[in-house]
Amino acid sequence: MKPNCFNSYMESNVATLCENYKKIQQYVGPNKKVVPILKANAYGFGDIEAAKALIPLGADIIAVAMVNEAVKLRENGIDIPLLVLGGVSPNNLPYAVEYGIQTIIFTEENAAAINAEAAKQGKIADVQIKLDTGMHRVGITPGAKLSKFLEFIKNLKNIKVVGAFTHFATAETVNDPFTLEQYEKFKEGIAQIKADGSFDLKYIHCQNTGATYWLKDDICTHARPGAMLYGYCRMTDGSRPMPVEESMSVRAYITAINEVPVGESVGYDRYFKPSKPARVATVGMGYGDGLFRPHALKGGPVYVNETLTKYVGICMDQLFVDVTDIDCKVGDEITVFGHTKGGKLLSAFETADFCGQIYQIFVSVNTARVGKIFKY
């Protein structure tokens, strides 16, 4: 369907995405590659378009969170190695093996299951060892447990270990002690795997967005920034140290403008009652399109054309915006977050901070009712 057939749309700036990737690659240096993280439809950006733009820039492996995300990429012509970062349920293993998707191993049971499925299909499945260094989601702990695990997987003939990685819990704080502790455990685990001599690790990675900025790493082959790639890099002290730019903008169209006198109200339950005569724009977007309802109900910031104002209400399909004293008309645009047409920025961080949330709930949850435009 044509983007101009929608009431709202997300504009993903491919040129900005590519520039961000180049900046990150330059920052990590020539001896380390950057793994694009394309989970959750590339954080809302658009996974297929992101993959097709970044592979020519040097990306040699892509990471996602779920098997279905990797299958989607395969079925749309993405043929470089794909890694699923999370645990894989048994019902997904046949597809992972069939489509040549790397999965993680961290228990004897899950390694044996992948090996059995690969044997059933007459294939060798590439896998990566997930090391648990303190996050305690999925992974094998370096030390005695890892040693026993390595002895077990040596006997599995239908899997090939091609990498190992971990994930940090608190890396958005520069020189964070727990991250440094995790990194030391990670190095211990990598040393164990290498000392065994049975595995050739093509991919070694641990640096997420925060760690890519500050962690001085000398063992990894790849950096694995996620949000940073799309322009969202902020440390816990509020600083945004990497010169990346936000690459996504969500906009919607005004469908009506009403004069609301004192004593009247707007929306369900008469939520907004102006204390002085107001002019309110109705916009064709609501929480049914993925907009966070509490954000609008609290009067979050929004641009009408190039003027910053606030929401005064929301329902499933429509928003209400205060346009008192703002020059606008039906058909004009609001900017929910990102850049206005004139270049002003309403940061996704600012939007999220207003309602005490994380920016991902704004960039990655737009529904199928939100159109998609790619800017090159």
TASUL-V363837 format. One record per residue. N is the residue number from 1. RES is the residue in one small letter. NEAR is the number of other ideal C-beta (glycine too) atoms within 10 Angstrom. Layout:
BEGIN
n=(N,N)
res=(RES,RES)
near=(NEAR,NEAR)
END
This chain:
BEGIN
n=(1,2,3,4,5,6,7,8,9,10,11,12,13,14,15,16,17,18,19,20,21,22,23,24,25,26,27,28,29,30,31,32,33,34,35,36,37,38,39,40,41,42,43,44,45,46,47,48,49,50,51,52,53,54,55,56,57,58,59,60,61,62,63,64,65,66,67,68,69,70,71,72,73,74,75,76,77,78,79,80,81,82,83,84,85,86,87,88,89,90,91,92,93,94,95,96,97,98,99,100,101,102,103,104,105,106,107,108,109,110,111,112,113,114,115,116,117,118,119,120,121,122,123,124,125,126,127,128,129,130,131,132,133,134,135,136,137,138,139,140,141,142,143,144,145,146,147,148,149,150,151,152,153,154,155,156,157,158,159,160,161,162,163,164,165,166,167,168,169,170,171,172,173,174,175,176,177,178,179,180,181,182,183,184,185,186,187,188,189,190,191,192,193,194,195,196,197,198,199,200,201,202,203,204,205,206,207,208,209,210,211,212,213,214,215,216,217,218,219,220,221,222,223,224,225,226,227,228,229,230,231,232,233,234,235,236,237,238,239,240,241,242,243,244,245,246,247,248,249,250,251,252,253,254,255,256,257,258,259,260,261,262,263,264,265,266,267,268,269,270,271,272,273,274,275,276,277,278,279,280,281,282,283,284,285,286,287,288,289,290,291,292,293,294,295,296,297,298,299,300,301,302,303,304,305,306,307,308,309,310,311,312,313,314,315,316,317,318,319,320,321,322,323,324,325,326,327,328,329,330,331,332,333,334,335,336,337,338,339,340,341,342,343,344,345,346,347,348,349,350,351,352,353,354,355,356,357,358,359,360,361,362,363,364,365,366,367,368,369,370,371,372,373,374,375,376)
res=(m,k,p,n,c,f,n,s,y,m,e,s,n,v,a,t,l,c,e,n,y,k,k,i,q,q,y,v,g,p,n,k,k,v,v,p,i,l,k,a,n,a,y,g,f,g,d,i,e,a,a,k,a,l,i,p,l,g,a,d,i,i,a,v,a,m,v,n,e,a,v,k,l,r,e,n,g,i,d,i,p,l,l,v,l,g,g,v,s,p,n,n,l,p,y,a,v,e,y,g,i,q,t,i,i,f,t,e,e,n,a,a,a,i,n,a,e,a,a,k,q,g,k,i,a,d,v,q,i,k,l,d,t,g,m,h,r,v,g,i,t,p,g,a,k,l,s,k,f,l,e,f,i,k,n,l,k,n,i,k,v,v,g,a,f,t,h,f,a,t,a,e,t,v,n,d,p,f,t,l,e,q,y,e,k,f,k,e,g,i,a,q,i,k,a,d,g,s,f,d,l,k,y,i,h,c,q,n,t,g,a,t,y,w,l,k,d,d,i,c,t,h,a,r,p,g,a,m,l,y,g,y,c,r,m,t,d,g,s,r,p,m,p,v,e,e,s,m,s,v,r,a,y,i,t,a,i,n,e,v,p,v,g,e,s,v,g,y,d,r,y,f,k,p,s,k,p,a,r,v,a,t,v,g,m,g,y,g,d,g,l,f,r,p,h,a,l,k,g,g,p,v,y,v,n,e,t,l,t,k,y,v,g,i,c,m,d,q,l,f,v,d,v,t,d,i,d,c,k,v,g,d,e,i,t,v,f,g,h,t,k,g,g,k,l,l,s,a,f,e,t,a,d,f,c,g,q,i,y,q,i,f,v,s,v,n,t,a,r,v,g,k,i,f,k,y)
near=(8,6,14,9,8,20,17,25,22,24,19,26,23,18,13,19,28,17,16,26,23,14,16,22,17,10,17,19,8,7,8,19,18,28,26,25,24,28,19,18,19,29,24,23,26,21,23,16,17,28,22,15,21,24,15,8,13,11,21,14,22,24,25,26,15,17,22,11,20,29,18,18,23,15,10,12,9,18,9,12,20,25,24,22,21,16,17,20,10,11,8,19,22,14,16,23,25,13,15,15,24,21,28,24,29,22,16,15,10,20,22,16,16,25,21,15,22,23,16,12,14,8,14,15,23,23,26,25,26,25,27,21,24,18,15,9,11,17,24,22,17,22,12,8,14,22,14,11,20,18,12,14,19,12,8,20,10,17,23,15,22,19,24,26,26,24,23,23,15,16,25,20,14,16,9,21,9,14,24,13,13,25,24,12,17,26,19,15,25,21,12,18,23,15,10,14,7,12,17,11,17,16,22,20,26,28,26,23,25,24,25,24,23,16,21,8,17,7,14,23,16,21,25,26,27,23,21,26,28,31,25,27,25,20,18,12,9,8,11,15,13,20,12,24,17,23,28,26,24,25,23,25,18,21,15,12,16,13,10,20,9,10,7,15,13,18,17,10,7,10,15,19,13,18,6,8,11,21,16,21,26,18,29,18,27,22,19,14,23,22,26,20,14,13,24,26,17,13,16,22,17,24,24,22,19,12,14,13,20,14,22,24,23,26,16,10,14,20,27,24,25,22,24,15,9,17,9,18,10,11,8,17,18,26,24,31,27,25,22,19,14,9,7,14,15,22,18,27,18,13,23,21,15,16,17,9,14,13,21,16,16,24,31,17,15,22,11,10,16,22,19,18,15,17,13,9)
END
